[in-house]
Amino acid sequence: MLKPPLRSDVKAIRRGKMEEIRDSRGLAFIHPFDAPGTVAGTGTVGLEILEDLPDCGAIVIAIGGGGLASGVALAVKRKRPGCLILGHDMHRPMPDPRYIEAVTKDPALDTSFIMMESFGISMTLKKR
């Protein structure tokens, strides 16, 4: 009976194939999220958001590998330290927009509820 490969085996097989193609063609591998250049490049997304919405109080960023969120957060926080950066796992329901609005208006509110809410755990707003 055939057993399906373990996830770690599949990742190793994919990585090996990628390296084979890379080496045979003289290419370079650029990691999709775990590389300084990728994170720096995604920072331009944050700068464009601030250019289009200079007074925004919060930005919700999809989180997968973390490269997009890291780049956007680094760029935005450098230009607008008071802007909230909220990460969201896109496989979970979005937090209620009223929560985001409330936190944007009162930064003293505890923002951990937004992350918890995105994991399906209900929390109430409280002062820090």
trRosetta pair geometry for C-beta under 8 A, 3 or more apart (Angstrom, degrees):
i j d omega theta_ij theta_ji phi_ij phi_ji
5 9 4.0 -122 180 91 108 130
5 10 5.2 136 103 -56 123 80
5 13 7.1 9 160 -14 168 139
6 9 4.5 98 56 2 77 104
6 10 7.2 -142 95 -6 42 84
7 10 5.6 -53 -150 33 35 112
7 11 6.5 35 152 -19 66 103
8 11 5.7 -51 -149 36 34 113
8 12 6.4 34 152 -19 65 105
9 12 5.7 -56 -149 37 32 110
9 13 6.3 34 152 -21 66 105
10 13 5.6 -52 -147 35 31 112
10 14 6.3 32 154 -17 65 105
11 14 5.8 -55 -148 38 30 111
11 15 6.2 31 154 -20 65 108
12 15 5.7 -53 -144 37 30 112
12 16 6.2 34 155 -21 64 107
13 16 5.8 -56 -150 36 28 112
13 17 6.5 27 153 -17 63 106
14 17 5.8 -57 -149 37 31 109
14 18 6.2 32 154 -20 66 107
15 18 5.7 -54 -148 36 30 113
15 19 6.3 29 154 -18 65 106
16 19 5.8 -55 -147 37 30 110
16 20 6.3 35 153 -23 64 105
17 20 5.5 -51 -149 33 32 115
17 21 6.5 28 155 -14 65 105
18 21 6.0 -58 -150 39 30 107
18 22 6.1 33 152 -21 66 110
18 29 6.6 77 151 -108 116 126
19 22 5.4 -52 -141 38 31 116
19 23 6.0 26 162 -15 66 109
19 29 7.6 -35 -93 -50 62 143
20 23 6.2 -60 -146 40 23 105
20 24 6.1 16 160 -15 62 114
21 24 6.0 -60 -140 40 26 107
21 25 6.1 -3 169 6 64 117
21 27 7.1 -10 127 33 79 134
22 25 6.7 -84 -150 49 17 91
22 27 4.6 -105 -139 70 63 97
22 28 7.1 68 -154 -115 110 6
22 29 5.4 -33 -106 -51 151 97
23 26 7.7 29 -169 -70 27 35
30 35 6.1 -123 -167 50 67 167
30 37 6.8 -74 -146 82 110 127
30 38 6.6 142 167 -63 98 104
31 34 4.6 -60 139 61 146 76
31 35 4.2 146 50 -31 102 111
31 38 6.2 -98 84 -15 75 147
31 67 8.0 178 117 -74 92 142
32 38 6.6 124 171 -136 20 153
32 65 6.4 114 100 21 94 161
32 67 6.7 -156 131 14 56 154
33 38 6.0 -144 -118 127 20 146
33 39 7.9 70 -171 -68 53 77
33 64 6.9 -147 -73 90 158 93
33 65 3.0 127 65 101 163 133
33 66 5.7 111 164 56 124 62
33 67 3.1 -144 -146 -16 70 118
33 68 7.2 -54 -121 -13 103 70
34 38 7.4 31 40 50 20 140
34 65 6.4 -101 -40 167 84 122
34 66 7.6 52 -81 63 73 104
34 67 6.7 -105 -47 -67 36 108
35 38 4.3 85 64 4 92 108
35 39 7.0 -168 86 -7 46 85
35 67 7.5 12 38 -114 65 128
36 39 5.7 -57 -147 39 33 110
36 40 6.1 32 156 -19 68 108
37 40 5.7 -53 -143 38 31 111
37 41 6.2 33 156 -21 64 107
38 41 5.7 -55 -149 35 29 112
38 42 6.5 24 156 -16 64 106
38 67 4.8 -32 127 -159 116 138
38 71 7.4 -113 129 -52 59 133
39 42 6.0 -58 -149 36 30 107
39 43 7.0 47 148 -36 60 96
39 67 5.3 -121 -81 -151 68 75
39 70 4.7 -44 -136 102 113 119
39 71 4.4 -176 -174 -68 54 90
39 74 7.1 64 160 9 105 144
40 43 5.5 -41 -162 9 37 121
40 71 6.4 -142 -57 -123 6 108
41 44 6.3 -38 -178 8 45 110
41 71 6.7 -45 69 -132 46 156
42 45 5.4 -26 -175 11 63 116
42 46 7.7 64 136 -12 68 93
42 67 5.7 132 -8 142 151 83
42 68 4.8 -143 -160 -120 147 49
42 70 7.2 80 74 70 131 73
42 71 3.0 125 80 59 93 153
42 72 6.1 -64 141 -38 97 74
43 46 5.5 -48 -163 33 51 114
43 47 6.5 50 143 -18 73 102
43 71 4.0 -116 -50 -179 62 87
43 72 6.6 -177 -116 -77 42 28
43 74 5.6 -58 -104 77 116 103
43 75 3.5 136 -167 -47 92 124
44 47 5.4 -51 -148 38 41 114
44 48 6.2 44 152 -22 69 102
44 71 7.8 -23 14 158 55 124
44 75 7.2 -178 -56 -94 21 167
45 48 5.8 -55 -151 36 30 111
45 49 6.6 35 149 -23 64 102
45 68 6.9 -5 41 -157 155 88
45 71 6.8 79 33 108 102 114
45 72 5.3 -50 84 -89 105 99
45 75 7.8 141 60 47 58 147
46 49 5.6 -50 -150 30 34 113
46 50 6.6 28 154 -13 65 104
46 59 7.3 117 -125 118 83 175
46 71 6.7 -165 -8 127 116 72
46 72 3.8 147 -63 -149 106 61
46 73 7.2 -145 -89 -23 148 18
46 74 7.5 171 25 63 161 58
46 75 3.7 147 76 76 130 117
46 76 4.2 -114 -171 -43 123 89
47 50 5.8 -56 -150 40 34 109
47 51 6.3 38 150 -24 66 105
47 75 5.2 -83 -45 167 84 136
47 76 7.8 -147 -63 -72 45 61
47 79 7.2 109 -109 -14 75 152
48 51 5.4 -50 -145 33 35 115
48 52 6.3 24 158 -10 67 107
49 52 6.1 -64 -149 44 28 102
49 53 5.9 -34 172 40 68 105
49 56 6.8 -56 155 31 100 155
49 59 6.0 62 148 -112 159 135
49 72 7.3 43 9 -150 138 109
49 76 7.1 -20 70 -90 122 117
50 53 6.8 -76 -120 69 23 65
50 54 6.0 57 178 -108 66 53
50 56 7.2 -120 -104 34 55 110
50 75 7.9 -143 -1 132 130 100
50 76 6.3 167 -50 -118 120 79
50 79 5.7 55 -162 98 174 145
50 80 6.2 -179 -117 -11 128 129
50 83 7.8 -100 -94 -51 105 166
51 54 7.2 9 -138 -68 15 84
53 56 4.0 49 131 -40 118 114
56 59 6.4 67 131 -63 135 85
56 83 6.4 49 98 -133 82 119
57 82 7.7 -51 -142 128 71 94
57 83 6.3 -166 -163 -127 28 66
57 84 6.4 26 146 16 70 98
57 104 3.5 101 105 -160 133 105
57 105 7.4 53 148 -56 171 41
58 83 6.7 170 -89 -174 29 72
58 84 4.0 -15 -110 65 87 107
58 85 7.6 -175 -155 -72 64 21
58 86 6.0 22 -177 -7 110 116
58 100 5.5 -159 92 -174 155 97
58 103 6.6 74 -76 92 146 104
58 104 4.6 -102 -15 -85 114 105
59 72 6.7 -133 124 156 144 126
59 76 6.2 -122 18 -110 146 169
59 83 6.4 32 -5 159 100 116
59 84 7.2 178 25 90 58 61
59 85 5.7 -12 63 -115 95 63
59 86 6.9 179 86 28 44 77
60 86 4.7 -31 -105 78 68 107
60 87 7.9 143 -159 -105 59 9
60 88 5.4 20 -177 -11 102 129
60 94 7.7 52 169 -147 158 104
60 95 7.9 -157 -116 37 137 106
60 100 6.8 -51 -55 -115 118 145
61 68 6.2 -173 -178 121 114 99
61 69 4.5 141 116 -107 135 79
61 72 5.3 172 -100 65 143 148
61 73 7.2 -103 8 -48 158 90
61 85 6.5 -3 1 -171 121 88
61 86 7.0 156 18 79 72 50
61 87 5.6 -36 70 -107 91 58
61 88 6.9 158 75 22 39 81
62 68 6.6 13 72 86 83 143
62 69 7.5 -132 82 -60 40 97
62 88 6.1 -51 -105 74 43 86
62 90 4.7 10 -141 -51 107 117
63 66 6.3 20 -155 -87 88 58
63 68 7.8 -155 -105 66 41 99
63 69 5.1 7 -98 -39 82 146
63 87 4.3 46 -50 -176 129 108
63 88 6.2 163 6 65 93 30
63 89 5.5 -49 65 -81 103 55
63 90 7.5 179 47 -15 53 79
64 68 7.3 53 29 21 95 116
64 90 7.2 -19 -67 18 89 114
65 68 7.9 96 59 6 82 83
66 69 5.5 -65 -151 49 49 110
66 70 5.4 52 154 -28 81 109
67 70 5.8 -56 -142 36 25 111
67 71 6.3 20 163 -14 63 109
68 71 6.2 -61 -149 39 26 106
68 72 6.2 19 160 -13 65 112
69 72 6.1 -59 -142 41 26 106
69 73 5.9 24 161 -18 64 114
69 85 7.5 122 -167 166 84 117
69 87 5.1 32 -137 -107 146 107
70 73 6.0 -61 -144 39 23 109
70 74 6.2 23 160 -20 63 109
71 74 5.9 -55 -146 34 27 110
71 75 6.4 17 161 -11 63 110
72 75 6.2 -64 -150 41 27 105
72 76 5.9 17 161 -13 67 115
72 85 7.0 155 112 -137 97 121
73 76 6.1 -60 -136 43 25 104
73 77 5.8 19 169 -14 65 115
73 85 4.4 92 -111 -174 93 168
74 77 6.4 -61 -140 40 19 104
74 78 6.4 21 159 -23 58 110
75 78 5.9 -60 -154 30 27 112
75 79 6.7 4 159 -1 63 110
76 79 6.3 -71 -151 47 31 97
76 80 5.7 -43 178 51 72 98
76 83 5.3 -91 163 81 113 137
76 85 6.2 141 75 -77 136 114
77 80 7.1 -77 -112 73 22 56
77 81 5.6 50 -167 -112 67 54
77 83 7.1 -134 -87 59 52 94
77 85 6.8 -58 -55 -23 102 133
78 81 7.8 37 -106 -68 7 75
80 83 4.0 49 116 -14 118 118
82 107 6.8 -83 -162 -78 90 155
84 103 6.1 60 -74 129 172 114
84 104 6.4 -118 18 -94 129 68
84 107 7.2 -170 -62 -116 108 91
84 111 6.4 -176 -147 -111 128 152
86 95 7.6 -80 166 26 143 140
86 100 6.8 -102 4 -116 166 104
86 111 7.0 -127 -97 -178 99 121
86 114 5.2 -58 -143 133 125 147
86 115 7.5 -150 -157 -62 81 74
87 115 6.8 31 65 -105 88 98
87 118 7.8 -138 106 52 64 168
88 92 7.2 -132 -178 65 80 103
88 94 6.6 17 -164 -121 149 69
88 95 7.2 -124 -107 -3 119 95
88 118 4.9 -148 -135 -126 74 146
89 92 4.6 60 84 8 100 112
89 118 5.6 134 31 148 85 115
89 119 7.0 60 29 -81 134 70
92 118 4.8 103 96 171 138 68
92 119 6.0 -70 -119 -95 160 31
92 120 6.2 -127 -149 -38 112 86
93 118 7.4 -155 75 -137 55 49
93 120 7.0 91 28 -86 102 77
94 97 7.8 18 133 -54 119 74
94 118 7.3 -12 -135 -111 29 87
95 99 5.1 -80 157 60 115 136
95 100 6.3 123 97 -44 117 96
95 113 7.9 111 -137 124 134 79
95 114 4.9 -37 -72 -145 169 75
95 117 4.3 81 -110 99 96 133
95 118 5.7 -56 -47 -62 94 80
96 99 4.9 97 71 -7 86 101
96 100 7.7 -165 97 -2 51 82
96 117 7.2 -89 7 180 79 152
97 100 5.5 -53 -153 37 46 112
97 101 6.1 48 150 -21 73 104
98 101 5.5 -53 -146 39 34 114
98 102 6.2 37 154 -23 66 105
99 102 5.8 -56 -149 34 29 110
99 103 6.4 23 156 -14 65 107
99 113 6.6 -128 -158 107 133 115
99 114 5.9 162 133 -91 128 87
99 117 6.6 142 29 1 176 167
99 125 7.0 -176 -133 -67 82 109
100 103 6.0 -58 -148 39 30 107
100 104 6.2 34 153 -24 64 108
100 114 6.8 83 -82 -114 73 130
101 104 5.6 -55 -147 34 30 114
101 105 6.5 22 157 -14 64 107
102 105 6.0 -62 -151 39 29 105
102 106 6.4 -30 168 34 66 103
102 109 6.2 48 132 -20 95 174
102 125 6.0 -66 125 -97 146 157
103 106 6.8 -84 -136 65 26 67
103 107 7.1 59 176 -106 67 41
103 109 4.9 -121 -110 75 69 125
103 111 5.3 86 -147 -99 143 90
103 114 6.8 -50 -20 -44 160 129
103 125 7.7 -150 -68 -123 81 117
104 107 7.9 4 -152 -70 19 71
106 109 4.9 80 99 -21 100 104
108 127 5.5 -1 136 -146 107 84
108 128 5.5 -130 -176 24 66 98
109 125 5.2 -27 -155 -164 122 106
109 126 7.2 127 -151 71 70 28
109 127 6.5 -66 -102 -101 49 45
109 128 7.2 120 174 -26 7 86
110 113 6.2 90 103 -14 92 96
110 125 7.0 164 47 -156 82 54
110 126 5.2 6 12 67 124 78
110 127 7.2 93 -25 148 88 7
110 128 5.3 137 -75 -76 78 76
111 114 5.4 -27 -177 14 74 116
111 115 7.5 69 136 -9 77 93
112 115 5.8 -54 -161 39 50 108
112 116 6.0 46 145 -18 76 109
112 123 7.4 -50 103 108 82 170
113 116 5.4 -59 -143 44 36 111
113 117 5.7 42 156 -28 71 105
113 123 3.8 -142 -126 86 97 124
113 124 7.1 -114 -114 71 148 13
113 125 6.3 -104 19 -86 161 53
114 117 5.7 -48 -142 33 28 113
114 118 6.6 30 154 -22 59 103
115 118 5.8 -55 -154 31 32 112
115 119 7.0 18 151 -8 63 104
116 119 5.9 -65 -158 41 37 103
116 121 4.4 -70 172 75 93 110
116 122 8.0 -42 125 67 106 2
116 123 5.0 57 85 -14 139 132
117 120 7.6 65 -176 -64 35 11
117 121 6.8 -104 -84 67 30 58
117 122 6.8 48 -110 -111 79 40
117 123 6.4 -108 -58 28 85 92
